[in-house]
Amino acid sequence: MSGVVRPEWEWALTDAAGGPAAGTISPVFTAQFDAEQWLGEHWRSLAAGGVARAQLLHRGEPAGPAVELTVA
């Protein structure tokens, strides 16, 4: 192994019906912390754009419960 760091973390962003959120794509991250920080910084604009739920994925598999995005 060459020590290359590969992106392994991303968010699956879904709408209220449970389908993929239209026009919204998560960046891919090399660290869980970075992925969580990104969501913390962008959740309000994601929710305003129709994203209802964010599921953190690690290597394509769910990494914990989904996060509900609601703006009061």
N, C-alpha and C positions, 0 to 999 in steps of 0.2 A: 504494500500500500504506500502510496507516494505522499501522504499527508495532505492531500487536496481536500478542502472543506466543501462539501456539497450541500446545496439548499435542500432542506428536508421538512420545513414547516410552512404551512399555508392555511388560509381560511377558506372553508366552503361557505359561501354566502348565499342564503336562500330568501325568497320572498314569503309573504304570509301564506301562500298556498303550498309552500314546501318545495317549489321549483327553484332553479337557479335564478338569482337576482339579475335582471336584464341590465346589461351595460356595466356591470360591476365585476371586477376581477381583483383577487387578492395578489399582492406581491408574494414572492417566495423568499423565505428567510433561512439563514443558516443556524439560527438559535431561537429557541422557544421564547426567550425574553424579548427579543426583537419583534417577533410576531405579536406577542401580547401588548407590547408598547405601541405598535402600529394601530392595533384595534382601539386601544385606549385613547389615542389621539384622533381617530377618524370615525368613531362609532356614531356620533351625532349626524355627520354628513351622510354616512351610509344609511342610517335609519331614515333620514329625510329623503333619500333617494330610492326608498322602497325595500331596503334590506331589513328583514324581520328577525333573522337568526344567523349567527356565525358559529361554525363548528371548526375548531382547531384540528388540523390534520398533521400527523407526523408520518412521513413516508406513505401518505395516502390513507392512513388509518385514523379513526377518531382518537383524539388525545384528551379525554375528559368530556364533560357535558357541554352541550351547545349553550351559547350565550344569547339571550333574547335582547334584541335592540328595540327599545321603545323610547319615544320622545314625548314627554308629558305636555 
